[in-house]
Amino acid sequence: MPDFLTEKRPFKFHFLNAQECLQILTEDQKKEMVQHKTDLEFNAGEIIIKRGIDSNNILYVTEGLVKLEITNGNKIATLTMVKPHSFIGIVCCFAFDKFDFTATALENTKVTLIEMSIFQKFIKNNGEFALNLIKHMSGVANGIFHKITNFSQKNIEGALSLTILEFEEIYSSPKFKLPVNRKELANILGYSKESVINTLSKFNKESIIKVCDKEIEILNHKKLQQISRIG
């Protein structure tokens, strides 16, 4: 049997991001996109996309942070957080005529709306762009699947650790300000507000993180990662 089938090696992924996808457009297509785009600004807490509205545009975050939520029955679940230079809900945009999710600005956010008809025209006329968009959408879906599976297996300590590490990646710093209050953080994690407060307090007392209102600083990165794996 070939060595590559028996050797245990870690998977290495290159995630093709949204910005890289758009760079593949021809110069003429980029000019056309600029002519058919609209730039909007949203304050923290404002709804960017309301579930059920017509999906007439592809939305691209240029600044800020966005929370993506879906509704199952009477329950609302947070799917993911969308960083700058990312599409909002791209894996769902082509499935239906209406958006099946809600997107909310977690902080002051700038979004570019690209007309769906223009985007579809690029897909039909630019095979390289279409292929890379598929790769990007697959990467996004893969990330969401792994996140949901990972969170479903975690207790509150594990889930909170994962989220703190995610915010560290988003802000590219071990010290950051949470864009949500304790109740909103609890809703993202799927736990009670009391559980979140108690766990933050525990991490603070054990000097894993330093907590001051919304200010978070990771003090013991190794311990936090360990909790995120086994918690």
C-alpha positions in Angstrom: 0.0 0.0 0.0 1.4 3.4 -0.9 2.9 5.4 2.0 0.5 8.3 1.6 -2.4 6.0 2.5 -0.9 4.7 5.7 1.0 7.6 7.1 -0.9 9.6 9.7 -0.4 13.3 8.8 -2.4 16.3 9.9 -4.7 17.7 7.3 -3.5 21.0 5.8 -6.1 23.2 4.3 -5.8 26.4 2.2 -9.0 28.3 2.7 -9.8 30.4 -0.4 -11.4 33.6 1.1 -13.9 35.9 -0.4 -11.4 38.6 -1.3 -9.3 36.1 -3.3 -12.5 35.0 -5.2 -13.3 38.6 -6.2 -9.7 39.2 -7.3 -10.2 36.5 -10.0 -12.8 38.7 -11.8 -11.5 40.3 -15.0 -10.8 44.1 -14.9 -14.0 44.7 -16.9 -16.0 42.6 -14.5 -14.6 44.5 -11.5 -15.6 47.8 -13.1 -19.1 46.4 -13.7 -19.3 45.2 -10.1 -18.4 48.7 -8.9 -21.2 50.2 -11.1 -23.8 47.8 -9.5 -22.8 47.9 -5.9 -24.2 49.8 -2.9 -22.2 50.6 0.3 -24.1 50.6 3.5 -23.2 51.2 7.2 -24.8 49.5 10.2 -24.6 50.4 13.9 -23.9 47.6 16.4 -27.1 45.7 17.1 -28.7 46.6 13.7 -30.2 43.9 11.6 -28.4 43.7 8.2 -30.5 40.8 6.8 -33.9 39.8 8.1 -35.0 36.2 7.6 -37.6 36.0 4.8 -36.6 39.1 2.7 -35.8 38.7 -1.0 -32.2 37.6 -1.7 -31.6 40.2 -4.4 -28.0 40.9 -3.4 -24.8 39.2 -2.3 -23.5 41.0 0.8 -19.8 41.5 1.5 -18.4 42.7 4.8 -15.7 45.4 4.5 -15.4 46.4 8.1 -16.9 45.2 11.4 -18.3 41.9 12.6 -21.6 40.1 11.9 -23.5 37.4 13.7 -25.3 34.8 11.5 -28.4 33.1 13.0 -30.9 30.5 11.9 -34.3 29.7 13.4 -35.5 26.1 14.1 -39.0 26.2 15.4 -38.9 28.6 18.2 -35.2 28.3 18.8 -32.6 30.7 17.5 -29.1 29.3 17.0 -25.9 31.2 16.1 -24.2 29.6 13.1 -21.1 31.7 12.8 -19.5 35.1 13.0 -18.6 36.9 9.8 -15.3 38.8 9.7 -14.2 41.6 7.3 -13.6 40.6 3.7 -16.2 37.8 3.9 -19.5 37.2 2.2 -22.6 37.0 4.5 -24.2 33.6 4.3 -22.8 32.8 0.9 -23.6 29.0 1.2 -27.3 29.9 1.5 -27.7 32.7 -0.9 -28.4 30.7 -4.1 -30.7 28.1 -2.5 -33.9 30.1 -2.3 -35.4 33.4 -3.5 -35.5 34.6 0.1 -32.9 34.6 2.9 -33.3 31.8 5.4 -31.1 33.4 8.1 -30.7 36.6 10.0 -27.5 38.7 10.0 -26.9 41.2 12.8 -24.0 43.7 13.2 -22.1 42.9 16.4 -20.2 46.2 16.1 -20.3 49.1 13.7 -20.1 47.4 10.3 -19.7 48.4 6.7 -21.3 46.2 4.0 -21.2 46.2 0.2 -24.3 44.9 -1.6 -23.6 43.4 -5.0 -26.6 42.8 -7.2 -27.4 39.1 -7.5 -28.1 39.3 -11.2 -24.6 40.7 -11.8 -23.0 38.1 -9.5 -24.8 35.3 -11.4 -23.6 36.8 -14.7 -20.0 36.6 -13.5 -20.5 33.0 -12.5 -21.9 32.1 -16.0 -19.3 34.0 -17.9 -16.1 33.4 -15.9 -15.4 29.7 -15.3 -12.4 30.3 -13.1 -14.4 32.6 -10.9 -17.2 30.1 -10.7 -14.8 27.3 -9.7 -13.1 29.3 -7.1 -16.4 30.5 -5.7 -17.4 26.8 -5.3 -14.1 26.2 -3.5 -14.8 29.1 -1.2 -18.3 28.0 -0.4 -17.1 24.5 0.3 -14.6 25.9 2.7 -17.1 28.0 4.5 -19.6 25.1 4.8 -16.8 22.8 6.1 -15.9 25.3 8.7 -19.5 25.7 9.9 -20.0 21.9 10.0 -16.8 21.4 12.1 -17.8 24.3 14.4 -21.3 23.0 15.1 -20.0 19.4 15.7 -17.3 20.7 18.0 -19.6 22.9 20.0 -22.2 20.1 20.4 -19.6 18.0 22.2 -18.5 20.7 24.6 -19.5 21.8 28.1 -19.7 25.4 29.0 -16.0 25.7 29.7 -15.1 24.1 26.4 -17.5 26.2 24.4 -16.5 29.4 26.1 -12.8 28.6 25.5 -13.4 28.0 21.8 -15.3 31.3 21.5 -12.6 33.3 23.3 -10.0 31.8 21.0 -12.2 32.6 18.0 -12.4 36.2 19.1 -8.6 36.2 19.5 -8.3 35.1 15.8 -10.9 37.7 14.7 -9.1 40.6 16.4 -5.6 39.2 15.8 -4.7 39.8 19.4 -4.9 38.0 22.8 -6.4 41.2 24.2 -9.7 42.5 22.9 -13.1 43.9 23.7 -16.0 41.6 23.5 -18.6 43.0 21.0 -21.4 41.5 23.0 -22.7 41.6 26.6 -23.0 38.5 28.8 -26.6 37.7 27.7 -25.7 37.9 24.0 -22.6 35.8 24.6 -24.8 33.2 26.4 -27.1 33.1 23.4 -24.2 32.6 21.0 -22.9 29.7 23.2 -26.4 28.2 23.9 -25.9 28.4 27.6 -27.5 30.5 30.4 -26.2 33.9 31.3 -25.4 32.7 34.8 -23.3 29.8 33.4 -21.3 32.2 31.3 -20.7 34.7 34.1 -19.6 31.9 36.5 -17.2 30.4 33.9 -15.7 33.8 33.0 -15.2 34.4 36.8 -13.6 31.0 37.2 -11.2 31.6 34.3 -10.3 35.0 35.7 -9.6 33.5 39.2 -7.4 30.8 37.7 -5.5 33.5 35.8 -6.4 31.8 32.5 -7.8 35.1 31.2 -8.1 38.6 32.7 -11.7 39.9 32.6 -12.6 43.6 33.1 -16.2 44.2 32.0 -16.0 43.5 28.2 -12.2 43.6 28.1 -10.6 40.2 27.8 -7.0 39.3 27.9 -5.7 35.8 27.4 -3.0 35.1 30.1 -2.6 31.3 29.8 -3.0 30.4 26.1 -1.8 26.8 26.6 -4.4 26.2 29.3 -7.2 27.8 27.4 -6.4 25.6 24.3 -6.3 22.6 26.5 -9.8 23.4 27.9 -11.1 24.0 24.4 -10.0 20.5 23.4 -11.2 18.4 26.4 -13.9 20.6 28.0 
